[in-house]
């Protein structure tokens, strides 16, 4: 553990956000695969019984449970209810659904009752957590055999915060402050060595929420505790841009902590946290990420020198990793809006998050998304899985609107091309787009009176800037588009004005980092080959959490039989027909579809170069 000076709460000049994400409550999705996923997720949230999700927490508060615990990862306690509360908060704001808000308010009121009955402010997943693990911790006895309680605690803290700041539930503020005060008290007897021991394991990222609460209240004890919840060797390494330290590390242990480090920077202005976070983001994106924007194999960051060998493993990136990388990316974009940040958000949302929800009517959420050619995904069962990626999966589809737009005082940025409607400063902008069909993004302005502002449209990194065109009300604009930038249109906007941007979604090929595989895209959209379900049954595509994941999904396809492409591969291998693209492989032409359309079948998003 570092010296006490490292957790100083001394004031520094606070960074100013260049732009601020438009609140999700001011964005509504229009018809698209994203709205479809959002609707299916909303329906799932309402199918769940909050009393069953709160069962272990209620028992820990010495109250009789109102329902039995669910199965899977829930069978030992209320581990996912924090994710559930966050999902309700975001979905309530994103849709205005009254039933979802009512459900959110109920969960918060139950938590307030638990705190009152228990009397100490804590919210525990189970009686074992309350009466054994945390009771020992409060005496200064750290039980290192299991620090999962803090991982779960972080999700509960985040759920209550989201109910307050995103869902608008004021009772949640009181619950959160009581809970945070308990966090300060329960850790007060830990020594520096015990903190070092605790933070050597996976413990979630309470630093994120504590930094948020410090920013809202100004209470220094929250900031001091936020800084305690850190992996100091990792912060120090990335402060000096030593990226090799993450090779082999558990990815979703580190990523959410960097969300917290960046939040500490925003709340304090202390540069080391931001420097570490930006270097970390660069390393993960440039050295660790796969075609759809996810990272990690068997939950661990890879050695970049082994990229292609790891790519061929049966596992694949964990959905939680991308969920957290999106949060970090949004933070960095607000401080310094760059198209490369929005490019990543687009890649991750279209190609990983959207594809992580299983097909209707069973739906479900994917834990891992295999990169191995010819493999397949496994989805959760609705009431018998409750993995961590079910928790983040619940949240993902209510968060889409948080990434599409951002703004400064006189500038509205269109970051993503997802059909939607945004309200901003008395104006309304309706976006329609179809990147696969024609590459045209249309922005229609509705305003009660003329207004001077800049409408900034991302010129994505995947486009040929020479072909980009912008026009207002049918008249071409004289601009010099540059891929990977924002195109600013400053004018007096009037009701009925229409800005159209043309970003031709040409076929693209990306080679893997090791050079042995290729992935193919149409514009930003990753394309896949559906390879059928031979040798598989429907049950192979689902899992309930009762079997360790290392035993799952082992019906492998012979790599000699997967489609391959010429080692001289180029986008010309893709041929466009009436129903989409086909790919010329060494065994013939095969159809390609957007990866998010792949469901219960084997697939390839990577093709060996032979």
VMD Tcl script that draws the C-alpha trace (Angstrom):
set ca {
  {0.00 0.00 0.00}
  {1.26 3.48 -0.80}
  {1.72 6.24 1.69}
  {-1.25 8.11 3.07}
  {-0.39 11.07 0.85}
  {-1.65 9.06 -2.11}
  {-5.18 9.22 -0.77}
  {-5.09 12.91 -0.05}
  {-8.29 14.80 -0.66}
  {-6.45 18.03 -1.41}
  {-8.31 20.20 -3.90}
  {-7.15 20.52 -7.50}
  {-8.62 22.34 -10.46}
  {-11.50 20.26 -11.72}
  {-11.50 19.24 -15.39}
  {-14.22 20.73 -17.52}
  {-16.19 18.38 -19.69}
  {-16.02 19.47 -23.32}
  {-19.41 17.90 -23.98}
  {-22.00 16.15 -21.88}
  {-23.92 13.06 -22.90}
  {-27.58 13.82 -23.54}
  {-29.60 12.25 -20.69}
  {-31.16 9.00 -21.78}
  {-34.56 10.36 -20.73}
  {-34.29 12.88 -23.59}
  {-33.65 10.22 -26.24}
  {-36.18 7.82 -27.69}
  {-35.24 5.00 -30.02}
  {-37.07 4.64 -33.31}
  {-37.64 1.46 -35.29}
  {-34.41 -0.55 -35.57}
  {-32.80 -3.70 -34.16}
  {-31.84 -1.61 -31.13}
  {-35.42 -0.73 -30.28}
  {-36.40 -4.36 -30.77}
  {-33.72 -5.46 -28.29}
  {-34.79 -2.73 -25.87}
  {-38.41 -3.88 -26.02}
  {-37.50 -7.52 -25.43}
  {-35.29 -6.54 -22.50}
  {-38.08 -4.43 -20.99}
  {-40.46 -7.38 -21.21}
  {-37.89 -9.58 -19.46}
  {-37.41 -7.09 -16.62}
  {-41.14 -7.18 -15.96}
  {-41.22 -11.00 -16.04}
  {-38.80 -11.16 -13.12}
  {-40.21 -11.18 -9.59}
  {-38.43 -8.50 -7.51}
  {-39.34 -10.29 -4.27}
  {-37.40 -13.35 -5.43}
  {-34.43 -11.19 -6.41}
  {-34.57 -9.49 -2.97}
  {-35.07 -12.72 -1.03}
  {-31.54 -13.12 0.32}
  {-31.22 -9.42 1.10}
  {-34.50 -9.46 2.99}
  {-33.39 -12.49 5.03}
  {-30.12 -10.70 5.85}
  {-32.21 -7.82 7.20}
  {-33.89 -10.31 9.58}
  {-37.19 -10.09 7.71}
  {-39.17 -12.98 6.30}
  {-38.54 -13.34 2.55}
  {-41.53 -12.75 0.29}
  {-40.32 -15.17 -2.36}
  {-37.84 -17.98 -2.98}
  {-34.43 -17.31 -4.42}
  {-34.02 -17.93 -8.13}
  {-31.66 -20.65 -9.35}
  {-28.26 -20.48 -11.01}
  {-25.92 -17.91 -9.51}
  {-28.77 -16.56 -7.36}
  {-29.29 -19.70 -5.32}
  {-27.02 -18.52 -2.49}
  {-28.21 -14.94 -2.21}
  {-29.39 -11.72 -3.86}
  {-26.35 -11.12 -6.05}
  {-27.95 -9.60 -9.11}
  {-30.54 -7.24 -7.67}
  {-28.20 -4.26 -8.01}
  {-27.89 -4.87 -11.75}
  {-31.67 -5.32 -11.86}
  {-32.23 -1.98 -10.13}
  {-29.83 -0.25 -12.54}
  {-31.62 -1.86 -15.46}
  {-34.98 -0.63 -14.18}
  {-33.64 2.89 -13.70}
  {-32.16 3.13 -17.19}
  {-35.13 1.45 -18.85}
  {-37.58 3.71 -17.02}
  {-35.72 6.80 -18.21}
  {-35.20 5.43 -21.72}
  {-38.83 4.50 -22.35}
  {-41.00 6.29 -19.79}
  {-42.68 2.96 -19.02}
  {-44.76 3.41 -15.87}
  {-44.62 -0.26 -14.88}
  {-40.83 -0.25 -14.96}
  {-40.70 2.89 -12.82}
  {-43.14 1.40 -10.34}
  {-40.94 -1.69 -10.11}
  {-37.85 0.48 -9.54}
  {-39.57 2.46 -6.79}
  {-40.65 -0.76 -5.10}
  {-37.13 -2.19 -5.00}
  {-35.78 1.04 -3.50}
  {-38.51 1.11 -0.85}
  {-37.73 -2.49 0.09}
  {-34.04 -1.67 0.46}
  {-34.92 1.27 2.70}
  {-36.95 -1.10 4.89}
  {-34.04 -3.54 5.06}
  {-31.72 -0.78 6.27}
  {-34.22 0.36 8.86}
  {-34.80 -3.12 10.23}
  {-31.14 -4.10 10.26}
  {-30.19 -0.76 11.70}
  {-26.68 -0.41 10.31}
  {-27.14 0.94 6.78}
  {-25.73 -2.13 5.05}
  {-27.41 -4.01 2.22}
  {-26.33 -7.64 2.23}
  {-26.87 -10.33 -0.38}
  {-27.37 -13.06 2.26}
  {-27.33 -13.69 6.01}
  {-23.85 -15.22 5.61}
  {-22.56 -11.94 4.20}
  {-24.15 -9.93 6.98}
  {-23.44 -12.09 10.02}
  {-20.17 -13.72 9.01}
  {-18.11 -12.00 6.33}
  {-18.90 -8.34 6.93}
  {-19.17 -8.84 10.68}
  {-15.57 -10.08 10.62}
  {-14.49 -7.26 8.34}
  {-15.94 -4.70 10.74}
  {-13.69 -6.14 13.46}
  {-10.66 -5.72 11.21}
  {-10.57 -9.41 10.20}
  {-10.33 -9.71 6.42}
  {-11.37 -13.11 5.08}
  {-9.43 -13.29 1.83}
  {-10.80 -16.64 0.77}
  {-13.77 -14.78 -0.71}
  {-14.09 -11.08 -1.50}
  {-17.17 -11.52 -3.71}
  {-19.27 -9.54 -1.19}
  {-17.56 -6.36 -2.37}
  {-18.15 -7.27 -6.01}
  {-21.86 -7.70 -5.26}
  {-21.81 -4.61 -3.07}
  {-20.52 -2.51 -5.93}
  {-23.46 -3.61 -8.10}
  {-25.89 -2.79 -5.29}
  {-24.31 0.63 -4.76}
  {-24.51 1.29 -8.50}
  {-28.14 0.20 -8.65}
  {-29.18 2.60 -5.88}
  {-27.15 5.41 -7.47}
  {-28.81 4.82 -10.84}
  {-32.26 4.75 -9.25}
  {-31.47 8.20 -7.83}
  {-29.51 9.97 -10.58}
  {-30.98 8.29 -13.67}
  {-34.36 7.08 -12.43}
  {-35.15 10.18 -10.36}
  {-36.06 8.31 -7.16}
  {-35.22 10.64 -4.26}
  {-35.58 7.92 -1.62}
  {-32.65 6.20 -3.33}
  {-30.43 9.14 -2.38}
  {-31.08 8.52 1.32}
  {-30.55 4.77 0.88}
  {-27.27 5.36 -0.96}
  {-25.88 7.77 1.62}
  {-26.71 5.36 4.45}
  {-25.10 2.54 2.51}
  {-21.98 4.59 1.71}
  {-21.65 5.67 5.34}
  {-21.79 2.00 6.28}
  {-19.04 1.27 3.72}
  {-16.83 3.88 5.38}
  {-17.50 2.46 8.84}
  {-17.16 -1.23 7.96}
  {-13.71 -0.71 6.40}
  {-12.38 1.68 9.02}
  {-10.31 -0.92 10.89}
  {-8.47 -2.35 7.90}
  {-4.73 -1.80 7.84}
  {-2.76 -0.72 4.78}
  {-1.60 -4.31 4.35}
  {-5.16 -5.61 4.50}
  {-6.22 -3.09 1.87}
  {-3.38 -4.27 -0.32}
  {-4.45 -7.89 0.20}
  {-8.13 -7.15 -0.50}
  {-7.42 -5.21 -3.68}
  {-5.20 -7.96 -5.05}
  {-8.38 -9.89 -5.91}
  {-11.59 -9.26 -7.89}
  {-13.69 -6.97 -5.71}
  {-15.79 -5.02 -8.18}
  {-15.35 -1.26 -8.44}
  {-16.96 0.56 -5.50}
  {-14.60 3.46 -6.32}
  {-16.86 4.45 -9.23}
  {-19.97 5.00 -7.09}
  {-18.09 6.51 -4.15}
  {-16.50 9.06 -6.48}
  {-19.94 9.88 -7.88}
  {-21.27 10.37 -4.37}
  {-18.33 12.58 -3.43}
  {-19.06 14.73 -6.49}
  {-22.70 15.04 -5.41}
  {-22.13 15.65 -1.69}
  {-18.58 16.93 -1.28}
  {-18.02 14.61 1.70}
  {-14.27 13.82 1.74}
  {-14.67 10.40 3.37}
  {-16.31 9.09 0.19}
  {-13.39 10.25 -1.93}
  {-10.85 8.80 0.49}
  {-12.59 5.43 0.36}
  {-12.89 5.59 -3.43}
  {-9.12 5.92 -3.63}
  {-8.66 2.98 -1.28}
  {-10.52 0.71 -3.69}
  {-7.75 0.61 -6.27}
  {-5.04 -1.67 -7.56}
  {-2.09 0.64 -7.06}
  {0.42 -1.36 -9.14}
  {-1.97 -1.19 -12.09}
  {-2.58 2.56 -11.71}
  {1.13 3.24 -11.44}
  {1.95 1.08 -14.44}
  {-0.55 2.77 -16.73}
  {0.36 6.20 -15.43}
  {3.71 5.38 -17.05}
  {2.09 3.61 -20.02}
  {3.40 0.16 -19.13}
  {0.67 -1.80 -20.90}
  {2.31 -5.23 -20.62}
  {1.18 -5.46 -17.00}
  {-2.34 -6.48 -18.06}
  {-1.33 -9.52 -20.08}
  {-2.99 -12.52 -18.45}
  {-4.89 -10.44 -15.89}
  {-8.60 -10.97 -15.27}
  {-10.10 -8.39 -17.62}
  {-13.34 -7.55 -15.83}
  {-11.46 -7.05 -12.60}
  {-9.51 -4.20 -14.15}
  {-11.89 -2.49 -16.61}
  {-14.56 -1.32 -14.11}
  {-11.84 -0.04 -11.80}
  {-10.55 2.22 -14.57}
  {-14.09 3.57 -14.93}
  {-13.73 4.47 -11.26}
  {-10.25 5.94 -11.68}
  {-11.49 8.21 -14.43}
  {-14.42 9.22 -12.24}
  {-11.99 10.13 -9.44}
  {-10.15 12.37 -11.92}
  {-13.39 14.08 -12.93}
  {-14.22 14.69 -9.26}
  {-10.75 15.88 -8.21}
  {-8.67 17.00 -11.21}
  {-5.79 14.77 -10.07}
  {-4.09 14.01 -13.37}
  {-2.59 10.59 -12.60}
  {-5.98 8.89 -12.66}
  {-6.85 10.29 -16.09}
  {-3.44 9.53 -17.53}
  {-3.73 5.93 -16.36}
  {-7.27 5.59 -17.72}
  {-6.50 6.96 -21.19}
  {-3.40 4.78 -21.53}
  {-5.42 1.77 -20.41}
  {-8.15 2.48 -22.96}
  {-5.59 2.81 -25.75}
  {-3.95 -0.48 -24.79}
  {-7.21 -2.44 -24.62}
  {-8.51 -1.08 -27.92}
  {-5.28 -1.41 -29.89}
  {-3.85 -4.65 -28.47}
  {-6.63 -6.62 -26.79}
  {-9.83 -6.19 -28.81}
  {-11.40 -8.50 -31.37}
  {-13.52 -7.87 -34.46}
  {-16.76 -7.05 -32.62}
  {-15.16 -4.82 -29.99}
  {-14.93 -7.33 -27.14}
  {-11.80 -8.40 -25.32}
  {-10.40 -11.31 -23.26}
  {-10.31 -15.08 -23.71}
  {-11.43 -17.14 -20.71}
  {-11.92 -13.76 -19.01}
  {-8.21 -12.89 -19.17}
  {-6.41 -10.25 -21.22}
  {-4.21 -11.91 -23.80}
  {-0.54 -11.61 -24.64}
  {-0.81 -9.71 -27.94}
  {1.88 -11.96 -29.41}
  {-0.59 -14.86 -29.03}
  {-3.55 -13.03 -30.58}
  {-4.33 -15.53 -33.34}
  {-3.85 -18.57 -31.13}
  {-6.20 -17.14 -28.52}
  {-8.71 -16.15 -31.19}
  {-9.11 -19.84 -32.08}
  {-10.07 -20.84 -28.52}
  {-13.65 -21.95 -27.88}
  {-14.29 -19.23 -25.32}
  {-14.31 -15.58 -26.38}
  {-14.86 -12.11 -24.94}
  {-17.09 -11.64 -21.91}
  {-20.06 -9.30 -22.38}
  {-19.40 -7.54 -19.06}
  {-16.05 -6.33 -20.40}
  {-17.66 -4.48 -23.30}
  {-20.37 -3.08 -21.02}
  {-17.64 -1.52 -18.88}
  {-15.46 -0.42 -21.80}
  {-18.45 1.48 -23.17}
  {-18.83 3.32 -19.88}
  {-15.14 4.28 -19.88}
  {-15.30 5.33 -23.53}
  {-18.25 7.62 -22.87}
  {-16.34 9.28 -20.03}
  {-13.28 9.92 -22.20}
  {-15.43 11.21 -25.04}
  {-17.09 13.76 -22.77}
  {-13.72 15.17 -21.74}
  {-12.31 15.26 -25.26}
  {-14.88 14.39 -27.94}
  {-13.05 12.42 -30.60}
  {-14.56 10.37 -33.38}
  {-12.35 7.40 -32.47}
  {-14.22 7.07 -29.18}
  {-17.55 7.10 -30.99}
  {-16.14 4.66 -33.57}
  {-15.50 2.19 -30.75}
  {-18.94 2.72 -29.22}
  {-20.49 2.02 -32.62}
  {-18.43 -1.13 -33.15}
  {-19.18 -2.47 -29.68}
  {-22.91 -1.68 -29.69}
  {-23.70 -2.94 -33.18}
  {-21.46 -5.99 -33.12}
  {-21.20 -7.19 -29.51}
  {-23.92 -5.76 -27.27}
  {-26.70 -6.10 -29.84}
  {-25.51 -9.61 -30.68}
  {-25.33 -10.66 -27.01}
  {-29.11 -11.02 -26.71}
  {-30.45 -14.37 -27.85}
  {-33.21 -14.75 -30.42}
  {-36.88 -14.45 -29.52}
  {-38.90 -15.88 -27.92}
  {-36.39 -17.32 -25.44}
  {-34.05 -14.30 -25.57}
  {-31.38 -14.76 -22.90}
  {-27.96 -13.14 -22.66}
  {-24.58 -14.44 -23.79}
  {-21.75 -14.69 -21.28}
  {-19.00 -15.38 -23.85}
  {-19.03 -14.59 -27.56}
  {-16.60 -17.01 -29.22}
  {-14.22 -15.75 -31.89}
  {-13.30 -19.31 -32.96}
  {-14.47 -20.02 -36.51}
  {-17.38 -22.44 -36.56}
  {-18.25 -22.16 -32.88}
  {-21.46 -20.94 -31.21}
  {-22.82 -18.85 -28.33}
  {-24.63 -20.05 -25.23}
  {-27.39 -17.95 -23.71}
  {-28.88 -17.73 -20.24}
  {-32.14 -19.35 -19.24}
  {-34.58 -16.70 -18.02}
  {-34.93 -17.83 -14.40}
  {-32.04 -20.23 -13.79}
  {-28.77 -18.57 -14.78}
  {-28.17 -15.01 -13.49}
  {-24.51 -14.81 -14.43}
  {-22.70 -11.48 -14.17}
  {-23.33 -11.04 -17.91}
  {-27.05 -11.50 -17.32}
  {-26.82 -8.56 -14.93}
  {-24.94 -6.30 -17.33}
  {-27.13 -7.72 -20.13}
  {-30.24 -6.47 -18.34}
  {-28.73 -2.99 -18.32}
  {-27.23 -2.84 -21.80}
  {-30.39 -2.45 -23.83}
  {-31.76 0.40 -21.75}
  {-28.49 2.33 -22.14}
  {-28.39 2.71 -25.93}
  {-29.66 6.27 -25.85}
  {-26.81 7.33 -23.57}
  {-24.27 6.99 -26.38}
  {-26.00 8.45 -29.42}
  {-25.82 12.19 -28.70}
  {-23.81 14.64 -26.62}
  {-23.76 18.41 -26.43}
  {-22.01 21.56 -25.27}
  {-23.58 24.97 -24.81}
  {-24.19 25.60 -28.52}
  {-23.28 22.32 -30.20}
  {-25.19 19.06 -30.61}
  {-23.03 16.08 -31.53}
  {-24.45 13.09 -33.40}
  {-22.09 10.33 -32.30}
  {-23.93 7.25 -33.53}
  {-26.24 6.50 -36.43}
  {-29.06 4.78 -34.58}
  {-32.61 5.80 -35.49}
  {-33.79 7.98 -32.62}
  {-35.31 11.24 -31.52}
  {-33.53 13.65 -29.17}
  {-34.75 16.66 -27.20}
  {-32.18 19.38 -26.56}
  {-32.62 22.97 -25.35}
  {-36.15 23.23 -26.68}
  {-35.31 21.66 -30.02}
  {-36.05 18.21 -31.32}
  {-33.95 16.32 -33.83}
  {-35.26 13.15 -35.43}
  {-32.62 10.82 -36.86}
  {-33.36 8.14 -39.41}
  {-30.66 6.00 -40.97}
  {-30.01 2.68 -42.60}
  {-26.31 2.02 -42.85}
  {-26.78 -1.30 -44.61}
  {-29.26 -0.04 -47.18}
  {-27.91 3.27 -48.42}
  {-25.58 4.93 -45.90}
  {-27.78 8.01 -45.64}
  {-28.29 9.64 -42.24}
  {-31.18 12.11 -42.11}
  {-31.54 14.64 -39.29}
  {-34.82 16.57 -39.25}
  {-34.99 19.62 -36.97}
  {-38.13 20.65 -35.14}
  {-37.97 23.97 -33.31}
  {-40.51 26.55 -32.14}
  {-38.28 29.42 -33.27}
  {-35.05 29.86 -35.25}
  {-31.90 29.11 -33.26}
  {-28.17 29.44 -33.84}
  {-26.23 26.29 -33.02}
  {-23.83 23.78 -34.52}
  {-24.96 20.34 -35.54}
  {-21.88 18.09 -35.54}
  {-22.02 14.75 -37.30}
  {-19.32 12.14 -36.82}
  {-17.42 11.28 -39.97}
  {-16.61 7.67 -39.07}
  {-13.19 6.11 -39.38}
  {-14.53 3.35 -41.65}
  {-15.72 5.63 -44.45}
  {-13.91 6.81 -47.60}
  {-14.02 10.53 -46.87}
  {-13.78 11.36 -50.58}
  {-17.30 10.00 -51.06}
  {-18.90 11.73 -48.07}
  {-21.55 14.32 -48.86}
  {-23.57 16.66 -46.66}
  {-26.59 18.68 -47.70}
  {-29.08 20.95 -45.96}
  {-32.59 21.16 -47.36}
  {-31.40 19.51 -50.56}
  {-28.41 21.81 -51.15}
  {-24.87 20.40 -51.00}
  {-22.52 21.90 -48.43}
  {-18.96 22.84 -49.24}
  {-16.95 20.86 -46.66}
  {-13.75 18.86 -46.65}
  {-14.73 15.68 -44.83}
  {-12.02 13.78 -43.01}
  {-12.63 10.27 -41.71}
  {-12.33 10.09 -37.95}
  {-13.53 13.65 -37.30}
  {-16.74 15.58 -36.71}
  {-18.38 17.57 -39.49}
  {-19.69 20.85 -38.08}
  {-22.69 22.55 -39.65}
  {-23.20 25.93 -37.98}
  {-26.23 27.93 -39.01}
  {-29.52 29.39 -37.92}
  {-31.67 26.29 -37.77}
  {-35.37 26.64 -38.46}
  {-38.31 24.36 -37.98}
  {-38.39 21.77 -40.76}
  {-34.71 22.02 -41.72}
  {-33.19 18.71 -42.81}
  {-29.51 17.78 -42.75}
  {-28.53 14.69 -44.72}
  {-25.16 12.99 -44.53}
  {-24.02 10.32 -46.95}
  {-21.55 7.78 -45.55}
  {-21.32 4.97 -48.13}
  {-20.97 1.68 -46.22}
  {-18.42 0.04 -48.49}
  {-17.23 -3.55 -47.94}
  {-14.15 -3.74 -45.75}
  {-11.73 -6.38 -44.58}
  {-9.70 -6.32 -41.37}
  {-6.89 -8.74 -40.71}
  {-6.39 -10.08 -37.21}
  {-3.43 -8.77 -35.23}
  {-1.48 -11.94 -35.95}
  {-2.26 -11.77 -39.66}
  {-3.72 -15.27 -39.91}
  {-7.43 -14.41 -40.07}
  {-9.71 -11.88 -41.73}
  {-13.00 -10.31 -40.70}
  {-15.39 -8.62 -43.10}
  {-17.65 -5.59 -42.64}
  {-20.15 -3.46 -44.46}
  {-19.35 -0.03 -43.12}
  {-19.30 -0.48 -39.31}
  {-21.30 -3.70 -39.29}
  {-19.47 -6.96 -38.78}
  {-20.66 -9.70 -41.11}
  {-20.78 -13.39 -40.28}
  {-21.32 -16.69 -42.01}
  {-24.05 -18.88 -40.55}
  {-22.73 -22.45 -40.52}
  {-25.75 -24.42 -39.36}
  {-26.39 -26.46 -36.23}
  {-25.05 -29.84 -37.28}
  {-24.15 -31.94 -34.24}
  {-25.96 -29.56 -31.88}
  {-29.27 -29.61 -30.06}
  {-31.24 -26.61 -28.81}
  {-30.08 -27.32 -25.28}
  {-26.48 -26.76 -26.40}
  {-27.29 -23.09 -26.92}
  {-28.47 -22.48 -23.34}
  {-27.00 -22.95 -19.86}
  {-28.34 -22.55 -16.34}
  {-25.22 -21.77 -14.32}
  {-25.08 -25.18 -12.62}
  {-22.07 -26.38 -14.63}
  {-18.68 -24.57 -14.61}
  {-18.23 -22.65 -17.83}
  {-15.02 -24.44 -18.67}
  {-17.17 -27.51 -19.32}
  {-19.61 -25.72 -21.60}
  {-19.74 -25.33 -25.35}
  {-17.22 -28.03 -26.17}
  {-18.78 -29.44 -29.34}
  {-16.08 -28.01 -31.54}
  {-16.03 -27.81 -35.30}
  {-13.01 -29.23 -37.11}
  {-10.98 -26.17 -38.12}
  {-10.02 -27.88 -41.37}
  {-13.70 -27.68 -42.36}
  {-14.42 -24.03 -41.58}
  {-14.62 -21.61 -44.51}
  {-11.28 -20.00 -45.32}
  {-10.28 -17.27 -47.75}
  {-7.30 -16.66 -49.96}
  {-4.20 -15.44 -48.19}
  {-4.27 -12.57 -50.68}
  {-7.69 -11.69 -49.30}
  {-9.21 -8.28 -49.89}
  {-12.67 -6.69 -49.76}
  {-13.10 -7.82 -53.37}
  {-13.84 -11.29 -51.97}
  {-17.22 -9.83 -50.99}
  {-19.84 -9.70 -53.72}
  {-23.07 -7.78 -53.26}
  {-26.29 -9.41 -54.41}
  {-29.98 -8.66 -54.11}
  {-30.19 -10.00 -50.54}
  {-26.79 -8.99 -49.20}
  {-23.18 -9.98 -49.52}
  {-21.59 -13.31 -50.31}
  {-18.00 -14.21 -49.54}
  {-15.74 -16.12 -51.91}
  {-14.05 -18.84 -49.84}
  {-11.76 -21.72 -50.67}
  {-14.82 -24.00 -50.65}
  {-17.20 -21.77 -52.61}
  {-19.35 -18.70 -52.09}
  {-21.26 -18.38 -48.81}
  {-23.78 -15.74 -47.71}
  {-22.88 -13.17 -45.08}
  {-25.29 -11.56 -42.61}
  {-24.88 -8.93 -39.89}
  {-23.42 -10.68 -36.86}
  {-26.28 -9.43 -34.67}
  {-28.63 -11.63 -36.73}
  {-26.82 -14.84 -35.74}
  {-28.70 -16.93 -33.19}
  {-28.86 -20.66 -32.55}
  {-26.24 -21.84 -35.02}
  {-22.53 -22.08 -35.57}
  {-20.92 -19.06 -37.16}
  {-17.68 -17.50 -38.30}
  {-16.77 -13.85 -37.95}
  {-13.12 -14.69 -38.55}
  {-11.97 -16.59 -41.62}
  {-8.56 -18.29 -41.81}
  {-6.25 -16.95 -44.52}
  {-4.92 -19.87 -46.52}
}
mol new
graphics top color blue
foreach p $ca { graphics top sphere $p radius 0.5 }
foreach p [lrange $ca 0 end-1] q [lrange $ca 1 end] { graphics top cylinder $p $q radius 0.2 }
display resetview
